[in-house]
Amino acid sequence: MHKPIPYTSVLIDPTNDLQVHHWAKDMQLQPYELRAAVALIGPRLSDLRRYFGKSAPVICLKDRRQPRTVSPYGFPA
């Protein structure tokens, strides 16, 4: 199992097609958009995610499907 790496420590090399295609797919972008942003913003993944509005925390699917408890008044407990 892989150890999670924070986005702040990942740097994207715009000349590495494998990296660019991986992260472009992850952020739902075209590779040319990601390369242009690296030239404009820099190679740090956390900065790029913020630039594209993809910096929201990721919610694990198993956590998302947990039943929510609701008070009798209709508000989350």
Beta strands, then each sheet from edge to edge (+ up, - down):
end
